């Protein structure tokens, strides 16, 4: 099935029904609300390409696929929701920005149309959805789970070593480190040293001196990849042996200064797909595409909806409830949604830098890191 995208903001074009489509008890009408222009258009293209790739290999499972424009504003979200309702879709995938998603959810929920977000991580959206009964499902990792996984990694790998928690003063870095600290202290583990640093500097000599004075050997950095690279280089210049860990902000292009091999990162599962994504990778390669950005998460969403489309009883239990009670095999691995719409499986994975590239942390890596801590 060919997906045709909007020519004008918020305008929708419905793909023609395939003449050969078999008669179905209930056809699944899918809406994609994705950026059609601007800085986020490449991500919207990823979502479209993923659905096209999956649909090419699995024809006739969707009745149609309708596109709307996500302009990443409250107004854009409301307009796109109205267009989806008018088009009669059963479910919407997209709304890549918090503002547009928050505006669209109450409108679509009133019409019993569930929304699956691939990108919005803010915990507050899930909390509001549960409180207000919105038809919300999150395939993206929940923001708070990043700190939970980081704290667990520190507890398992660094509990017997003096470690520091440092952050760049930005809201994201500060909240991440604060949440990690609370999680660790609730488990009886306190950092040796807590500090912040000024981001965007070419050198960090005073920070390294403070870390050296504190006697730490492990450092969690709540900040950008470029800042961690500068800190690591400064530590090497001063002869201070430090091992580093960071959050999902390390998933960024390598700058002029490389990160040291052995750096541990908490990365979104979609950014670092596992072996379960191999079929999707092959499918993308056959179309000249690389499995990057939102292509794997969007492909997983298409797989989920395809599985639902083959289950002829979802209309009796309700599409939303069917999504919350089934288990799906996807390019992101097993996916199950709780009654609150949150994915039950962790949305983040531990990764380690090797030869300049991150790969998922293996059991052997974990054993070696644990041994190094003893």
Secondary structure, DSSP 8 states (H G I E B T S, - for coil): ------SSTT---B----TT----SS--EEEEEE--SSTTHHHHHHHHHHHHHHHHHSTTSSSEEEEEE--SSHHHHHHHHHHHHHHT-SEEEE--SHHHHHHHHHHHHHTT-EEEESS---HHHHHHHHHHT--EEE-S--HHHHHHHHHHHHHHHHTTS-EEEEE-SSHHHHHHHHHHHHHHHHTT---SEEEE--TT-S--HHHHHHHHHHT-SEEEEES-HHHHHHHHHHHHHTT---EEEE-GGG-S---SS---TT-EEEEETTTS--GGGHHHHHHHHHTT--S-TTHHHHHHHHHHHHHHHT-TTHHHH-HHHHHHH-EEEETTEEEEB-TTSBBSS-SEEEEEEETTEEEE--HHHHHHHHHHT-
